[in-house]
């Protein structure tokens, strides 16, 4: 289904202030960028077949686009954009715990797997940040405007110019049960940002899916009632696992959880679109 939920230029150019931490590990100094605790946005991630799917509500998907756009302009080596464990909620489809998400600029960042796993430790996120940083997203709305203009022209039957643009270097996406790292060139990151920022243009049922990268099998879903669905799926999974006849096969467990989510959600009719409280401090 085609929607008309396009973000305004004001929403895309509003100043975006983030927390910055200096973190030394294994002889390297990393600049770790994260959302401030007062920001209520949460994310979930899951691996489905060969795809890695990052999900949030509509505002969260578009915010991820702004974050990736700003990251693409970072020239300082070893800059990490991290969606830390405190910002991650269970997957809204199966209720499984979601991995930490780390994005970085390829060619400017060295991120061994052991270093990435240490980003999950709570000591780092309980420490006082070094300072704040203002993300540069002033040109983000123009990229989306071009995308929308091309889409509108195609929808109206206007002839399309065929121009060749070389594809950026493939991204390096590494997936494990507790961590997803994605390193891409600045050009590729800006492509991802535009795709994520375009969330809401098309809806299928209660999800708007944007394919960031076919080769890297990375996808972003904007989910209606995201927070309620995540909480219901988490509760449904706990009840399914506690049942005496719970199956042992992961696929069968997921099937039972999906069927039980609606039962859990029906116990409390609303509100459907609540947001988590601020984590100030």
N, C-alpha and C positions, 0 to 999 in steps of 0.2 A: 504494500500500500504506500502511495506517495504522500508525504506529509509536507507541511509548510512551516515547520518549526525551525526556522533558521535563526542563528544567533545574531544579535545586533552588533554593530561596530563598536558601540560603547562597552558592551560586555566583553569584547575581545581585546580591547585596548586599555582597559582599566589596569592600573598599576598592580603588578603581581609581586608581592614581597614574600620571600622564602627564607628559611633558616639555612645557615651555612656552618659546617663544622670542619675543623682541621683534624684529620685522623691519620696517624702514622701506623703503618703495618708492613712488616717484611721489608724494611728499608725504603719504603716509598711514602710520600705525603699525599694523601687524597683530600680533595675538596668535596665533601658530602653535602648535597643539596636535598632538602626535604620540605614538605609543606609544614606550615606552623601548626602547633597543637590546636589553636583556635579554629582552624579550618575543619569543618565537619565532614568533608568528603572522604568516602571509603571506597576501596576497590576489592575485587575478588579475581582470582585466576584459576584456571583449570586446564588440563590437557585432555583433549577429546580426539581420539584417534591420533592423527599426526599434527593437529592444530593446537596452538596455545591461545586461549581465549581470555582476554582481560575484560571484566565487566564492571559497570558502575551505573549510577543513574545518568540521565541525560546531561546534567550539569557536570558530573564527574568525568564523563567521556570527553566533553569539550575542554574541560580543564586539562586533561591529559594531553590534548592537542597543543594547548598553549605551553605546557611544560616541555614537550618535545621540541617545539619551535624555538623556545629560548635556549634549550640545551644545544641545539645545532650551531649557535653562535658563540659558544664558549670555547675560547682558545687556550685556556689554562689546562695543562696536561693533568690527567688523572682526576677529572671532574666526574662525579657520579651523581646521577639523579636517582634517588631511592624512595620507593614507596614502602616504608618500613613496616615491621610486624604490627605495630599498634594501629596502623591505618588499613590493615588487611582484615577482611571478614570472610566467613565461610562462603563457599561457592553456592549461589542461589538455586542451582539445579540439583546438586547431589549432597550439599551440606558438608563436603569435605573441607579440611583446612586448606587455605590458599597459601602459595609460596610468596616470599618477598620478591619484589620486582626491582631490578636495577637496570638503568639505561645509561649509556655512555657513548662518547664519540670515538669511533674506530680510528686507529692510527695515532690517537692522542692519549690513549688509556691502556694500561696494562692491568688486567684484572684476573689473576689466577683464581681457580675454583675455591681454594682454601680461604682466600681473602674475601671472596663474595659471601661465603658461609658465615664469616665472622660478623658481617653486617647485620645478622639476625640477633646478635647478642644485645640484651637489654641495657647493658652498661653504657653503650654508646648513646642510646636514645634517652637515657636518664641524665646524661651530662649536659651542662649548659652549652648552648651553641656559641660558636666563636663570634657570630654576628648575623646580620641579615643581608640579603642580596635582592636587587630588583631585576626580575627577568625581563629581557627585551622581547616583547611580542607586538611592537608597534606596527609591523608590517604583516602580521598574521591575517588580519581581516581582508587585506588585499588579495592574498593567495586564495582565500575562500571565495571572494567575490568573482575571481576569474573562473574558479570551478563552477560556481552557480550560473555564471553567464553562459558557459559552454553547455551545461546541462539544459538550461532553458532554451537555448538555440536548437539543440538536438530535439527537445520535446516539441518545438514549434515547426520542425521539419526543415530548418535552415541547412544549407549545404555546409559540410564540415571540411576544414582545411586539414590535409594530412601532412604533418611535419614529423621529421625524424628527430628524436631526442635520445642520445645514448643513455642506457640504463646505468644508474650508479652502481658502485661495487656492491656485491651481495652482502647482506648483513650477517652477523655472527650471533645466533640465538642459541643459548645453552639452557636446557630445561632439566631440573631435578625436582624431587618431591617438595623441597623446602626453599628453592631459589630458582628464579628465572633471570638470566642476564641477557641483555640485547645491546650489542655494539654495532653501530652503523655510521656511515659517512654523514657529514652535515646535509648533503643533498638528499640522502635517503631519509634522514630524520625529519626533514621538512616535508617530504612526501607523506610520511607517517602522520605528522602533525596535521596536515590538511585533511587527510582521511578521517582522523579521530575528531577533528573540529567540525566535520560535516555530519556528525551523528545527528539523527533526527530527520534527515531528508527522506528516508524510506523506513517504513515500519512493517514488520511481519508479526502479527499478533501483538505481543507486548515487548518486542525487541527490535531495535534498530541496529543492524549489523554493518560494520565497516571493515573491509578487508585491508589491513595495513600493508601486508607483504605476502604475496603468494609463495615466493621462493622460501621465505623465512617462516612460513606457516604461522603468521601472527595476525590476530584478529582482535577487534574491540567491539563490545556489545553495550549499547545503552539499553538499560532494562527498566521498564516501568515498575514501580513499587519495589525497587531493588532492595531496600533495607528490610522491608517486611518479608520479602521472599527469602532473603539470606537468613534471617532469624528463624523463619518457619522451616527452612531446609535443615538448618543446624539442629533444631529440636526434633525434626522427623528422623534424622539420621541417628540421633541418640536413642530414640524409642525403638527404631528398627534393630539396632545393634543389641539392645537390652532384651529383646524378645527371645523366648526360649527356642523358637523355631527359626532363628535367624540363619540364613544361608552363609556359606563360607566363601563362595565365589564373589569377587568384587563386582562383576557385572550384575549379578542377581541382586546384590545389596543395593546397587544404584537404582535398579528398576523398582524395588520396593520403596526406596526413599522417595523417588519421584511420585509414586502413587500415593504415598502417605503425606506429602507436603500439603495437598489440598485439605486433608483431614485436619492437620494441625492449624492451618490458616483459618479454617472455618470456626475454630473455637473462639476467636476474637475478631469480630467483623471489621474493626478499624481501630485507628486511622490507617489508611493504606500507605501514605507517603510521609511517615515520620522520618526525621533525620536524627542521627546519633548526637548526644550532647557534646559540647566543646570539651576538649582535653587541655584546659589551661594549666599553666605552670611550667 
